[in-house]
């Protein structure tokens, strides 16, 4: 099915971009440290908004998603929530 292949390539492209961003962050960690929390929050907000809008548009158009894509999206929402909670914890609890 073509829709399934498109979804897989979309996922692979996003994964590659994330790995590239992580590699760059590790390469320039010393200079980027002060931007970590704002960058994470901006990333969570933009990624979450895009996922929400994409899902809404797909449902509006009646596009059927493969089951694995639904599972991956659910896992992504859970991981985003955990990340937001972790960032909140790190901000509110002083470093030792």
Secondary structure, 3 states (H helix, E strand, C coil): CHHHHHHHHHHHHHHHHHHHHHHHHHHCHHHHHHHHHHHHHHHHHHHHHHHHHHHHHHHHHCCCCCHHHHHHHHHHHHHHHHHHHHHHHHHHCCCC
